[in-house]
Amino acid sequence: MENRDILISGGGIAGATLAHWLRRYGFRPTVVERAAAPRSGGYAVDIRGTAREVVERMNLVQEVRRARIPGRGMAFINEAGKSVANMSAETFGPSGGPVAEWALLRTDLARILHESVPDDVEHIYDDTVTEVRQHRDGVVVEFERGESRRFDLLVGADGVHSTVRRLAFGPEERYVRDLGSYIALHSVVTDAPLDGWQLMYTVPGGAGRSGRTAALRPLVQPGRAVAGYFFRAPGLLYDRRDITTQKNILARHFADVGWEVPDMLAQLHDADDFYFDRVEQVRAKSWSNERAVLVGDSGFCASPMSGIGTSLALVGAYLLAGELFRAGGNHRAAYPAYEQGMRQFADRAQEFARTSGDGGLLPDTPKQMWLRNQSVRVLPFLPRRLVGRGLEKVADTVVLDDYTDATPR
């Protein structure tokens, strides 16, 4: 088997899953991660459809089940905290709605996946790729801190703002599409009566402002929740690594919002698990260029609001590793097969995210918010195939091959 030495840039969901499968198939992956340790982050992620089968084949179902966040559903509330419309988890199929049966903290899923990677896989922390030189027989990679090294193949699993994609494929603006809104998340201590419900408080737009939504999603620990914020703000300028400025932007946009938001914002500046970004898609005509290849958000992010990104990452990593194994490490055969197997799933997920828009979280007028609430109220009376807006069908796009039965060429 050829091309055994593979550098994976990014140790998150896609990177850890890929490292697990590559090592199982006899490759020698190395993972480089900009963070100084496995990343933390208090926000929740969902595992849907075929991605559950990936977890099953990794023998991680029990670990994932133990880490799941219990949830009764999603409730839209008024300023007094009273529900005006709600979506029970029972309304949807196991993958179909905004409330997934397999939901857990990203921190916990990343830990579970990281612990599944064999100990002999090298991890390089607090470093990143700064230069890529591709040759006929390998890839020479320069690091910010470490010495340059040669690998057979290079994988970008480093997110929407992928360094590998920029270095090996071209500038970010060629691939990233702005969907027109922002999302922010951090964990909080709260005495809000959540009772297992994800609470959504929306302020409709008006007087030159767009609609905004603040949310609380309960965590396993009593009295703790993930605070979420969704808003539009054209023309925001900030450094992606300047967390203080991002927190100030968020506080400014929600300073006049009631309900539990003042208490949420009071905990914002001490939050060490803060996440803030534009709602974006990554669209690339090809996910490979010579010996470099993209997986997860770096190649096909649908939207952080879509609820399908983690599943895309898990399935994409599984397919990439499997096709490399089936091809005996021949990337010229494996990369096109990986794209062929994954492209329809990625396209469907991105179309779902585009057509779903902001999910009713950013209504421009009180009337739009009223219509959203009315739509939610009728959901229990609709056929299930309509209730999930097609997400369950999207999540089951791929039929997984069993690569362990493959004979490497």
N, C-alpha and C positions, 0 to 999 in steps of 0.2 A: 504494500500500500504506500502511495506517495503522499507528499505534502502533509506530514504528520504534525509539524510545528506550526501552531496557529495562535496568533495574538488576537484576543478579544478586548476591545476597548469599551469598557463599561461593565460594571459588576452588578447591575440591577436585575430585573426580572428576566429579560431576554438573555443577558450575558451569563447569568448563573445557570439558567436552563440549558443554554448551549454548551457551557463548560461541562455540565453533568453528562449530557449525551455524547459529546465528543470523546470524553475520557472513557466512557463505557464502551465506545466503539474502537478504542485503541489509539486515538490521536493524543497529542501532547499539547493541550491548550494552556495558554498563559493569559491571565486576566489582569489588565491594568485599570485602576480606578482612581479618579481624581480625588475623591474623598479620602480622609486619613484612616477610615475604618469602614466596615459595611454601613451603608447609608441608613439613616433613620428617617422617619416622617410619619406624622400622625394620621394621614388621610386614608380613607378606605378605598379598596379596589374590589372588583368583581371578577369571578371566574365563571365563564358561561360556555355552554355548548361543548364543542369538541375539545376545548381547553381542559375540561374536566377529565377527559380521557387521557390527555397528556399527563396530568397529575397522577392519575391511576397507574399509568405505565411507569411512573417514577417512584411508585410505592409510597406516596406522600399523602394519601387521602386522609388517614387518621390524624396526621399532624395538622392538615388544613382544617378538618372538621373541629378539632379542639380549639383552633384559633378564630373560628368564625364569630362575627359580630351578630348577636341576636337582633332581629328587626321585625316589627309588626307591619311596617309599611311607611308610606310618606303622607304627611298631612300638611295642607296649606292652611295657614292660620291668620287671624287678624292681630292687631296690635295688642289685644288683651290675652293672646295665646289661645283663643278659642278656634277650634277647627271649623273651616268653612267649606272644605272639600278634602277628601282623602282617598288614597289608593292603598288598599290592603295588599300585603304580599300574596295572599291567596287569589287575588284577582288575576295574576299573571301565571304563565308557565314558569318552570324552574329557571329559565334564562331570559324570559321575555321582557320584563319591565324594568323600571328604574330601581326597583328593590330586588336584588338578586339573592338567591338562596345561599350561594357560596360567596359571601362578602367577608373580608377581613382587612386588617390594617396592612398597608403596603410594607411597613416595617416587619410585620410577622411573616408575610409571604416571602419577602426578601431573605429573612433569616432562615426560614424553612428550606428554601432553594439553595442558599449558600451552604447550609449544613449538609445538603445532599451531594455536594461536589466532593470527590475524593480528596484526601489530605495531600496527595502528591501533586495536585494541580497548583502551580505557582500563582500567587496573587501579589501584585505590586500596588501598594496603596500610596496615596499622596503624590501621584505623578500622572502625567498625561502625555499623549502623543503630540509632537510639535512639527514633525516633518515626515513625509512618506516618499520613498523612492522605490518605484516598482521596476523590477528587472525580469528578464525572461525566466530566471530560475528562482526568484524569491522577492521579498520585500524588505528593504532596509528602513528601520523606524528609528527616528530620533525622539528622545524623551526630554521633558522639561528638566528633570533632575538626574535620571540615570543615564548610563552610557548607551550609545546606539547599539541596536541589535538587529539581527537578521531573522526573519521568519519566512515560512513557506507561504502562508496566507494571512490576510488581515480582515477582521470583522469589526464593523462599526455597530456597536450596540449601546451607543452613548447618547441616545435621546434626540429630541426634536432639534436641539442646537448642536448636532453631532460634529465633533472635531474631525473624525475620520471622513465623514461625508464632505466637509469643506476642503480637506487636504487632497482627497483622492477623487472627488467627483466634481467639485466646483463650489462657488459661493452659496451661502445659505438662501439668499433671495431667489435663487433659481428653483428651489424646492419647497420652501415654506410658504403656505398660503394663510393669510390672516382671515379668521372667520368673524372678526368684529367685536369681540368681547374679551373680558378678563375673568380669571378665577383665582381665588386666594383661599388658603386653608391653614388652620393651625388647631392644636388641641387646647381645650379649656376645662376648667372646673366650673360646674354649673349646678344650680338647684332648680333649674327649669323642670317642670313635670313632663319628662319625655316618655316614660312608660313604654320604651321600646320603639317609639315612633320617631322618624326623621321629620323634624318640623321645618317648614319653609315659610318665611315671612317676606312678602313681596310689597314693595312700594312702587306703584305704577308711575310711569313717566308723566311729564308735564312741565310747563314753564321752561322749556329748553333742555330738560334733563331726561335721560332715558330711564326705563324701569330698572329696579335693582332688587335683588333677593339676598337675604341673609338666612342662614340655615344652621341647625344643630342636629348632628347625627350621634345617637348614643353609642358609647363604647361599652366593652364588657365590664369595666370597673364602674361601680355605682358613683354617680356624681361627676363623671367625666364624659366629654363629648368632643367631636370634631366640629369646629366652627367653620362655616363656609360662606363665601361672599361671591356674588356674581354681578357684573356690571359692564357697561360700555363706556369707553373713554377714548375717543379718537385722538391720535397724535401724542400719546404719552411717550416721554423720553426718559429713560433710566438705564443704568448699568445693570445687567442681569445678576452681577455679583454684589451689588450694593443693596443689601437686605434692609438697611435702615431707611433708605429712600423709598423702597417698595412698601414698607410698613406705613410710612408717612402718607404715601399716595392712597393706600387703602383706608386709613383713618380719616383722611380728608373726604373721601367719597361717601363714607357712611356716618359722618359726624352727626347728621340730623335725623338718623333713623332710630325709631323707637324699639319696642319689644325688648328682647334681651341683648340687643346690640351694644348699648353702652357698657354692659358688663363684659361682653366678648372683647370689645376694643380695649378695655382696661387691662386685659391680659395679653394683648397683642405684642407689645414691645419686649416682653420677657419670654415670648414663645421661641423655643429652640428648634421647632419642627415646622417652621413657616414655609409655605409654598406659594409662589405667585408667578403667574405667567399669562400671556395672551392665549386665547383659544385659537389653536392653529391646526392645520393639517400639513403633512409632509407628502408630497406627490412627486414621484420619480418614475420616468419611463422605464428605467432599468435599475435594479438594485445591485448590480455588479459592474465593476470596471477593472478589467485585467484580473489581478489576484485579490482585489478588495471587494467586499460584499457588505450589504447593510441588512440589519434585522431589527424588528421592533419599531419603536417610535422614530428611530433615525431614518428608516426607509419608508414607513407607511403609517405614521400616526394618523388616526381618524379624527380625534378631538378629545381633550381631557374631560369633556362633558358627555361623551358618547356612551360610556359604560362598557366599551368593547376593547379598549386598548390593551389591557392585561392579557386578555384572551388572544389577541393578535400576536403579542410577544411570545406567549407560551407555545402556540401552534407554529409560528414562524421559526422559532429556535429548534423545535423538534424536527420540522421538515428540513431545515438547512443541514443539521447534523446527520440526519438519516440519508439525505441525498449524497452528501460527501462520503459516507460510509459505503453506500451502494455503488458509487463510482470509483471506489478504491482510492479516494483522495484526489481524483482528477477534477479540478475545479471547473475546467472547460465543459465537462459534462454535468457536473453537480449543480452549478449555479443556474443554468437555464431550467433544469428540472425543478429546482427549488422555486424559482419564479413562476413556473407553470402551475405548480401545486398550490401556491399561495396567492396568486394574483387575483383570482375571483373573490376570495375572502376579503382581501384588502380593499378591492374596489367596492364591494357591497357595503362594507363597514363605513367607508368614506361617504358613499352616497347616502347611507342611513343618517350619518352625522349631519350632512349638508341639508337634507330634507327635513330633519327633525328640528333644525335651527337651535334656538336657545331653550327648547323644551318648555316654553311658556314662562320662563323665569324673568324675562326682561320686557314686560308689556309696556307699550308706549303710552297707553291711556287706561283709565279705570274701566272702560268698556271692554278692552282687550283682556284685562285681568278677570272681569266677570265672565267673559266667554270661556276663558281657560278653566275657571272653577266649575262652570256648568258642564264642560266636556269631561272633567274628572269625575263628576258626580254620576254620569251615565255609564262609566266604564264597566261596573259590575253587570250591566244588562246587555253588554255587547258580546259577540262571539270572541273566544280567546284569541283566535288568529288575528283579529283586528286590534285587540287590546294592547298587545306588545309592540305595535307599530312595526312588526317585522323583525324585531331584534333577535327573537329566538331562532327564526329561520336563518338570519345572517350568521349567528353564532355556530350553526351546524353546517356551514357551507362545505367544510373540508371533511373528507373521509380519510382517516389516517391509515397509512400502510404500516405493517409491522416490519420494521427494518432489521430486527434481530434475526429474521429468517433470510435476509438477503445475503448473497455471496458476493463479497467485494470483487470488483473487476480488476 
